[in-house]
């Protein structure tokens, strides 16, 4: 018997980063000593006070369904976080808790986009943005940026791609895969353009907010552009900052009518996020923030090391980032010098000959680059660089 799937599935692809992780798992099972620079996941343990809160929640019987959009206690903690750190004031009805930041973004696309609506996405971009738009029957409109412009979209580039079909603009700062962060002035300039397009919603993906080391303080889009607050959705979560990727808690703040529609999507898909994880997330947001700063300091040291090491390899250029835990070197010269077809072929060569796993830039709509995660120990990172040198500098 042959089964067919929905035609919409022809428009989307499996997660490329997930594919790299699966390959690493398979090769390690075969006995290969693979160093994975592919996963976007902290290598630290979840801080103890957060784990303790989860254990206490289980002991207290907090194991039942919660409200679809999150527990009142966690929503209150999120409201306080937005006020304290971002100067953003949301009512409870303007907050939704989701099963990871990814679900918040997916809910938004499903709730906002009609067939044929356009979503502007600067590239390089996180692998899931375009496919979530496609699953919602929207059309992703890519704006290509490059290393020369620090992977940032300019106001002129944005305005040139806005049309009467544009419904969504996606901004991610600090960004995956580049680590690039927009300044307040740059966000204000983009906001000035968007002010003239009242039907366009902006989603500010701030998931790497606390993994950040630029001289200028972090600023969210709605903070920089308060005149656009009523049509901005700010997405965040606990996965990256608190080393809680497996706990699956994200959240969003935005216009009440749009958050309500996102809640409806969630009510007919996953329902409420895990009750125990919500208790842990409340402890993360309300509790001691020193572990977050300590993890960020470690990432900064690793960032400085790997960027310098990559720039010392012939045919590789790597820009310093302002946050996240990725290096995104341009490797096109190395690809050509080694006689390879593209960055995907180079990634395959590195895992075959160096036992180092990276993600091709093509996965992020940026051919000619590689993404390398430095969410690993300094010792592991140094060994990875030694192995990369043996292949790339040959």
Secondary structure, 3 states (H helix, E strand, C coil): CCCCCCHHHHHCCCCHHHHHHHHHHHHHHCCCCCEECCCCCCCCCCCHHHHHHHHHHHHCCCCCCCCCCCCHHHHHHHHHHHHHHHCCCCCHHHEEEECCHHHHHHHHHHHHCCCCCEEEEEECCCCHHHHHHHHCCCEEEEEECCHHHCCCCCHHHHHHHCCCCEEEEEEECCCCCCCCCCCHHHHHHHHHHHCCCCCCEEEEECCCCCCECCCCCCCCHHHHCHHHHHHEEEEEECCCCCCCHHHCCEEEECCHHHHHHHHHHHHCCCCCCCHHHHHHHHHHHHCCCHHHHHHHHHHHHHHHHHHHHHHCCCCCECCCCCECCEEEEECHHHHHHCCCCCHHHHHHHHHHHCCEECEEHHHHCCCCEEEEECCCCHHHHHHHHHHHHHHHCC
